[in-house]
């Protein structure tokens, strides 16, 4: 990822995904990332990818702060939950 390119791009035969990382993040460690995906049919999708541990962290935080129904659940549109950062796991 170059200094002028904010995205990490992954190209596969079935999609192209661009992950918008903060300058101090790497794809191997990021737990919460906004992503834009392009499919061969020309459609484009925006989603947020979170790890299981990040969802757990958010629930605990919300319970402590009283936000988001006191952390009683995690509900979101256009989100994908993965086992671990970087596609591992």
C-alpha positions in Angstrom: 0.0 0.0 0.0 1.6 3.3 -1.1 1.3 6.5 0.8 -1.1 7.9 -1.8 -3.2 4.7 -2.0 -5.6 4.4 1.0 -6.8 1.0 -0.1 -5.5 -2.6 0.0 -6.9 -4.2 -3.1 -7.6 -7.9 -3.5 -8.5 -9.2 -6.9 -10.1 -12.6 -7.4 -12.0 -14.1 -10.4 -15.3 -13.6 -8.6 -14.8 -10.1 -7.0 -12.5 -7.2 -6.4 -12.4 -5.9 -2.9 -10.8 -2.7 -1.6 -10.2 -2.4 2.1 -9.9 1.1 3.5 -7.2 0.9 6.2 -6.0 3.6 8.6 -2.3 4.5 7.9 -1.2 2.7 11.1 -3.1 -0.5 10.3 -2.1 -3.6 8.4 -4.4 -6.2 6.8 -2.9 -8.9 9.0 -4.1 -7.2 12.2 -7.2 -5.0 11.4 -10.3 -6.1 13.2 -12.8 -3.6 11.8 -12.5 -2.4 8.2 -14.8 -0.7 5.7 -14.7 -2.4 2.3 -15.9 -1.8 -1.2 -16.5 -4.9 -3.4 -17.1 -5.1 -7.1 -18.7 -8.1 -8.7 -18.4 -9.3 -12.3 -22.0 -8.3 -13.0 -21.0 -4.6 -12.4 -22.6 -4.3 -9.0 -20.8 -2.6 -6.2 -21.2 -3.3 -2.5 -20.0 -1.4 0.6 -19.7 -3.4 3.8 -17.9 -3.4 7.1 -15.9 -6.5 8.0 -15.4 -7.2 11.7 -13.8 -10.0 13.6 -15.6 -12.1 16.2 -13.3 -10.5 18.9 -14.2 -7.0 17.7 -17.9 -7.7 18.0 -17.3 -9.0 21.5 -15.3 -5.9 22.3 -18.1 -3.6 21.1 -20.7 -5.5 23.0 -18.7 -5.1 26.3 -18.1 -1.4 25.5 -21.7 -0.7 24.8 -22.8 -2.5 28.0 -20.4 -0.3 30.0 -21.5 2.9 28.3 -25.2 2.1 28.0 -25.0 2.6 24.2 -26.7 0.4 21.6 -29.4 -1.1 23.8 -26.7 -1.6 26.6 -24.8 -4.0 24.4 -27.6 -6.6 24.5 -27.1 -7.5 20.9 -25.2 -6.8 17.7 -27.4 -6.0 14.7 -26.1 -4.4 11.5 -26.9 -4.2 7.8 -24.1 -4.8 5.3 -21.7 -6.3 7.7 -19.6 -9.5 7.6 -18.2 -11.2 10.7 -15.0 -13.2 10.2 -13.1 -15.5 12.6 -9.9 -13.5 12.7 -8.0 -10.6 11.1 -6.5 -11.1 7.6 -8.8 -13.9 6.6 -7.0 -16.3 8.9 -8.8 -18.8 11.0 
